[in-house]
Amino acid sequence: MRFIILFVLFIGFFEIHAQKITLSGKVIDKATGESLPFSSVVIKGKPIGTIANLSGEFDFHFPSEYRNDILVVSMLGYENFEAPVWSVINSGQKTIELNKSITMLDEVVVTDSLIAGGEILRVALSKIEQNFAMEPFMMDGFYRDIKKVSGTTIALLEAAVKIFDDNYAKPRNPSKLREHVKLVEIRKSLGYENKFAAYFDQKNLLEDLLLHNSIRYHHDIAEDVFENIQREDDSFYNDHEIFVLSYEKDFKLKVFIDKVDYSIIHVDFEISYTGDNLDTRKDVVNTFIGYKKKIDFRRYNGKMYLNYITVITQEKWNDVNTKALKFDTELTQHLLINQVYANTAERIRSTEKMRNYGLQYQDYPYNKEFWASYNVIKETALDRKVIEDLEREAPLEKQFEAE
C-alpha cells in the first residue's frame, strides 16, 4: 500500500435524534478510487465504534455528548484520521487526505530481522491473557446472516444483542460457548419457509459464530504452522508498528500483531474441503465446503476487545446419483461490536439468556424506531441486490412486521 488514501466524509445527513448524532461517510483510496472496506470508525478513548462496509461506507450513530471528542478513522497500513467531531460537522469538509504509513516499514528492521514468524506467533499467543480482557465485560453487538442459493438471496436475519463474558482465559472445552447472550431486537425476512432453508444449519448461528473466535477460545495451532509461517513486510496501525505473518500451505492464514506488546489485532483465515460425500440431504450430496473468516480487535482502556467477526461458508450440492451440480449455497455471518462495557458488574441473568435454538424461531416484535438509530453494517450496492431478491414476495419492512 504505497499511496495516500482519500477519506470522503459525505455528511449526507447530520442529525441529532433522541440525543444521538449520526455521521455518514465513505473511505476510498485516493490513487485508485477503490473503497477501503472494514475501516474502523470510533470516538477516541470511548467504548463505542462501527466499521465501514464492503464499499467503504458507514453510518455512525453515537451520543451527542461526544460532540467535543475526537473522531478516529483507522485502517491497517495507514496513519489515522483524527479530528474533533464538532470540527467535522462545522467545517463541512468533504474530503480528508491521509498519508500512508512511514516508508521505512516496507522493510524489516535489521534489529529484529532474526525474529522468525513462528517465534512472533508463539509470543503473541502466550500473551493473550495479558493483552485481552481478564475482567468481566459486556458488549453491545449487531448480528447479521444472509443465506443465498445459486447467487439469489433467500433469507436475511439481523439482531441486536448483548454479550457478556468473564474473561479471555483459556476454556477447558473450546467447543462449549462461554459467553452469555441476550437478544435485544430481531428482524428477519420471510425466507425461512423457502424449500432450500433445510440446506443451511438450523442451529443457533450466532452462538456458532462466537465459537469461531480463535483468540477467545485459544484454538490449537499445529507445529507445522509455527515452523512455516512467514514474516512479511511490517505494517502500521493506530500509530503502532505491526508484524505481518502469513501461512499458505494446507490453508491460508494471515495474522497482524502489535510490535509493542504482541497483542493480536487481526486474523484472516481461509480453507476449503472437497469430498465425495461430505453431507447428504434428501436427493443431493455436499461435495465442497469453502470457509473464510476475519476476526478484528480494537484497544480500549489498554485491553483488546472484539471489534468484528465475519464468516462466509460456501457449499456445493450435487445430484446423489449423477453427481451433476444442482445448486450451491452461501451463508454470510457478521458480528459488529458497537460498544464495550469494561470491568462491568452487570450480568445477563439466566432468564434473559438467548434460547439455544435457531434465531429465526425466536419471536420478537419488529421495532422500527429502535433500528433507525442502531449501529449496523451499512448496506451496499450488493446488499441492495439482496433486498431486491427478498422483496419479490413483499417489501422488506412488511416482512419484518409480519414476522
N, C-alpha and C positions, 0 to 999 in steps of 0.2 A: 504494500500500500504506500505508493510514493507520490501521493498527491494531496491536495487540500480538499477538504470536504466543504460542501455548502449546506448549511443547515437552514432550510427555508421555513421560517416560522410563520405560517399563514394564520394570522389571528382572524380566521374566518368568522369567528364569533368570540366574544369575551362577555361572560355573563356572571352575575352573582345571583344564584338561585338557592334559596334555603341556606344562605350564608356560605355558599361554595363558589369558587372561581373555576372557570373552565378555560383552558388554553388548548387550541388546536394547532398542530404543526406537522411538518414533514421533514425527514432527514434524507438528503441525497448527496451524491458525490459531485463535486464541482467539475472535475475534469470530464466525467463520462455522463453525468446527469442521472446515473443509476441510483436507486434508493438504497439506503443502508438499514436493512431490517433488524429488528430486535435491539435497537439502540435503547439505552436506559434513560428515563426522564424522571428526575427526583427533585425534592426540595432538600438542599444541603443540610445535613445534620438531623433531618427529620425521618421518621419511620415510614414515610409514605412515598409511593412512586408508581410508575407504569412503564410500559415498553412500547416501542413502535411496532407496527405490523409488518407484513412482508413487503409492503410498498413504502415503508419508512414513515407512515402516517400515525398520528396518535391524537386522542382527546384525553386531556389530563384534568381530572376533577380533584380539587383539594380545598381545604377550609380557607376562607377569606382572611383568617388571622395570619396566614403565611404570606400575605401580600408583601411584607418587607423583608422576607427571607430570600435566599439565593436559589435560583433555578439552575439545575445542572443537567446537561445532556452529555452522555459518555458513550464511547464506542471503542472496542479494542483496536489499538494501533493509532489512536488519535489523542490529541490534547482535549481536555474538557472544554465545553462551552459553559461559562458561568456568568450570570447577570442577575441583579435584583429583579424579582418578579414585577415590581411596580415599574421598573425602567423598561422592561419588555412591553408592558401594557401601554405605558405613556408614550414611548418613542414611536410606536407604530412601525418599528423596524421590520422589514420583510425578509432580509437575508443576513446571515451571520457567517463569516468565513473563519474556518479553524485550520490551523497548521497541523500537518501530520506530525507524529512523534519525532523526537530527535533522531537525526540521520545515523548517529553512532550505534543505534540499536539494531541496525541492519546487520551488524557483525557481532559475533560472540566475543565478549570482552576477554582479553588474554588472561586476566587474573582468575577467571572461573572457567576457562575453556576445558580444563581437565575434569570438570564435573559431568559425569555421564548422565543421560536421560533417566536411566533406571535408578541411579542414586537420588536424583532430584525427586522422582516419584515416590520412592520409599520414604524420604524425609517428609514430604507433604502428607502422605497417608498416616505417618506416625504422629503428625501434629493436628489431626482432625479435632481431637478433644481439647486441644489448646486454642485453636483458631475459631472453632464453631461454638455456638451457644451451648453452655453446660448448665444453665439455669432455666426453669420453666418459662415458656414463651407461647404467645398466641399470635396467629396470623389471620388477616382477612384475605380471602382469595377469590379469584374468578376462574371457574372451570368451564371449558367448552369441549364437546366432542361432536365430530362431523362424520357421518357414515356415507360412503359412496359405493355405488355398484357400477362398474364399467364407465367410470367418469361422471356419472349422474348422482347427485346428492339425493339420498332418500330420507335422512333424518338429521336433526340438529337438536342438541340439548345444551343449555347453559345453566350454571348455578353459581350463586354467591354463597360462600362458605366461611366458617370459622374453623381454624385448625389449631389444636393445642398439642404441644409436645413437651416432654420433661427435659430432654437434652439430646445431644448428638453422641452419647455414649454408645459403644458397640452393643447391639442387641444379641441375646443368646440365640434367637431364631430370626434370621434375616428375612424369612418369608412371612412372618406374622406382623401385621400392622401395629406400630407403636403409637401413632398419632390418634387423637380423638377428633372426630369431625362432626360439626353441627351444620346442617343445611339452614340457610337463611332464606333464600328465594330460589325458585326453579322456573325456567320457561323452556318449553320444548315444542317441536313440530308434531304433526300427526303421523309421521312416517314409521312409527313403531309397529303399526299394523301391516306394514309392507311385507310381502311374502319373502323378501330377501333378508329381513331382520334376523332370521334364525341363523344366518351365516356369520353373525357377529356374536362375540361373547355376551352372555346375558348377565354376567356377574356385575358387581359394583365397580365400574370402570374408574371412578375417582380413587377408590382405595387401591386399585391395581396400579394406577399412575403414581401414587405416593410411594409405593414399594419399589418403583424404578429409580428412586433417588439413591444412586450407588454410594454417595458420600454419607448420607444419613444412615444407611444400612451396612456400611463398611463391607461392600461386596468383595469377595476374594478375587485376587488377580494372579493368574498363572505366572510361574517363574519365567517362562518364555517371554512374557511381555516386558518384564524388568530387564531381561538380557538384550532385547531387540528394539526397545522403544528409542526413537531418535530425538536428538535435540535439534530443533530448528532455530532460525534467527530469533533473537529476543524481540519482544514487542513492548507495548506501553499501554497502561490503562489506569485511569484515575490518579494520575501523577506518579505512578509506580512503574518500575521496570518489571517485565513479565517473562518468565520462562515459557517456551512453547515446545511441547513434546508431542511426537506423533508415532503411531504404530500402524502398519498396513500389511499384515500377513493374513491370518485367518479372518480378520475383521478390521475395520478402520476405527482408530481411536485418536483423539487429539485432546490434550489437557493443557490448560493455561494456569500457571502457578505464580503467585506473587513472589518476587525475589527478596523482599524484606523479611517476611515471616513464614513463607512457604504455604500460605493459605491457597486452597484450590478455588479458582474464580469461575472457571467454565469448563465443561466437558462435552465433547461431541463423540457420538458412538454410532456405528453402522455395521449391520451384519445381515446375512441372508442365508436361508436354508432351502435346499432343493431335495425332493424325495419322491418316491412313487406313491406314498400313502401317508402323508403327514396327518391327515384327518379326513374322515368320511362322514358326510351328512346327506341323507336322502339318496339321490342318484348321482352325486358328484363327489370328487375326491380332491383334497387340497394337495398341490404339488410344489408350491413355492410360498415361502414367507419371507418378506423383507422388513427390516426393523431399523428405524432411525431414531436417535434420542439426542436431545440437547438439554443440559442442566446448567443453570446460571445462578450465581450467588452475588449478593451485594453486602457491603460492610455497613454495619450500624452499631454505634457505641463500642467500636473495637472488636466486634464479633461478626462472623459471616452468617447470613441467613439466606434461605432460598429466595431467589428473585423470580425465576420462572422455570418450568419444565415442559418440554414438548416431546411427544412420542408419535411417530407415524408408523402404522403397521399395514403392509400391503400383502394380499394373498391372491393366489390364482387357483381357480376351481375348474377341474376338468371332468368330462363325462367318465363315469366309473368304468364303462365298457370300452368305448372307442378311444379314450384318453384325449379327445379333442377339447380345446379350451372352450368352456361355456361362458364364464364371466370372471371378472376379478373384483375384489373388494378392497377398500381402503378406509382405515379408521385413523382420524387425526385427533389427538388429545392435547389440550393446552391447560396449564395451570399457571396463572399470573398471581403473584403475591402483591396486593395493594398496600398493605400496612402491617407492620410488625409491632407487637407489644412485648418488649423485653422484660425479663425478671418479673413476670406478672403473677399476681395472687389469684387471678381469675381462673376458673376451671370450667370444663364442659361436663355437666352432670350426666349421669348415666341415662336419665330420662330425656336428655336433649340430644344424645348421640344419634348420628345418622344410622338408619337401618342398614343391615348388611346385604340387602338385595339391591338390584339394579336401580339407578337413579330414576329411570323412566317410569318406574312403578310407584314412586313416592310422590303422593299428590300434594301440591301446594298451589293455591290460587295465584294467578298471574298478577303481579303488582307493577303496573306500567310506570307509575310515579317513581318507585324505587330505582328501576333500571335507567331512568332518564339521567341520573347523576351518579351512577356507579361506574367505577373504572373497569372497563372491559378492553379486550384487544380490538381495536377499531377495525371495522370491516374494510376489505379491499375490493378491487375490481373482481378478483376471483371469488370473494365472498358474495358479491352481488350476483355472480353466476349461480352460486349455491342457493341464494334466495330465489332466483328465477326458477330453478329446479323445484324447490319446495313449494312455490306458490302456484304450481299447476293445479293444486287441489283447492287452495283458498289463500287469501292474504295472510302473511305470517303472523301479524298481530291478532287476527281472528283465530289462527291455530293456537297461539299462546293462550288466548282467553278460553278456547274450547277445552284445552287440556286442564 
